Amino acid sequence: MSGTIQNRDAFLGQIASRLGRERKKHVERPQWRFNPQNEVLKNATQDELVGVLKEQCKNIHTNFVLSTTGELSNSIKKVVEEYGGGPIVAWKDERFDKFGLTELMNKEWPDSGVDLHFWDYTKGEENIEKANYANVGITVSDITLAESGTAVLFSSKDKGRTVSFLPATSIILVP
């Protein structure tokens, strides 16, 4: 993503003035005595990280479902049913194909009358309306932090931010 920053110098000058000092042009990065973030779970295996994530999900009142790629379609279908079914909104994400969800999302759900909307940037505000009225939003985590139970979602033209927070419930796949 690229763009231009407008009025940056004036803005920063205004803040410095309000703080009663000159605007700093260069800032030295501090050298911290302790860097615990570099050591936490440093040598954990993938299975151990999954265990940490599962436990943290309990602490933050988040349902955690472990599945294999082969069972993922059935697992998602079951979770969506437990949440009350559609309407569903999902990213337009090629990873769904890699995870074996094409049949479910493009045939099975539509054929059974489940309202599924894939984010389409050309539809503008319609996407937001669909997300607002959806019962379930389905996305894929780009980065997952096991210790905090955080899923980082990168947005793009095919991955609208509202898919994860406007629907009543959210399913985030963690590869």
URDAHU-V47925 format. One record per residue. N is the residue number from 1. RES is the residue in one small letter. PHI is phi in whole degrees, 0 to 359 (none if undefined). Layout:
# URDAHU-V47925
N,RES,PHI
N,RES,PHI
This chain:
# URDAHU-V47925
1,m,none
2,s,231
3,g,183
4,t,242
5,i,264
6,q,258
7,n,62
8,r,300
9,d,297
10,a,296
11,f,298
12,l,294
13,g,297
14,q,297
15,i,297
16,a,300
17,s,299
18,r,293
19,l,276
20,g,74
21,r,213
22,e,286
23,r,288
24,k,281
25,k,264
26,h,219
27,v,236
28,e,279
29,r,290
30,p,290
31,q,259
32,w,280
33,r,288
34,f,238
35,n,228
36,p,297
37,q,299
38,n,279
39,e,247
40,v,296
41,l,58
42,k,302
43,n,254
44,a,289
45,t,281
46,q,298
47,d,296
48,e,294
49,l,295
50,v,298
51,g,298
52,v,297
53,l,298
54,k,300
55,e,294
56,q,294
57,c,299
58,k,297
59,n,293
60,i,254
61,h,57
62,t,239
63,n,287
64,f,238
65,v,235
66,l,266
67,s,215
68,t,263
69,t,301
70,g,296
71,e,259
72,l,301
73,s,301
74,n,294
75,s,297
76,i,293
77,k,301
78,k,295
79,v,297
80,v,299
81,e,297
82,e,297
83,y,277
84,g,104
85,g,79
86,g,283
87,p,289
88,i,238
89,v,234
90,a,218
91,w,295
92,k,270
93,d,226
94,e,298
95,r,294
96,f,301
97,d,296
98,k,297
99,f,272
100,g,77
101,l,257
102,t,300
103,e,300
104,l,297
105,m,281
106,n,260
107,k,232
108,e,299
109,w,295
110,p,299
111,d,295
112,s,265
113,g,86
114,v,284
115,d,283
116,l,236
117,h,245
118,f,269
119,w,305
120,d,224
121,y,303
122,t,288
123,k,266
124,g,51
125,e,298
126,e,302
127,n,301
128,i,293
129,e,298
130,k,298
131,a,294
132,n,296
133,y,262
134,a,287
135,n,275
136,v,227
137,g,247
138,i,238
139,t,225
140,v,231
141,s,290
142,d,270
143,i,219
144,t,235
145,l,254
146,a,299
147,e,300
148,s,256
149,g,72
150,t,265
151,a,250
152,v,263
153,l,243
154,f,275
155,s,269
156,s,201
157,k,299
158,d,261
159,k,226
160,g,291
161,r,297
162,t,292
163,v,298
164,s,269
165,f,239
166,l,272
167,p,299
168,a,299
169,t,226
170,s,227
171,i,248
172,i,244
173,l,280
174,v,246
175,p,296
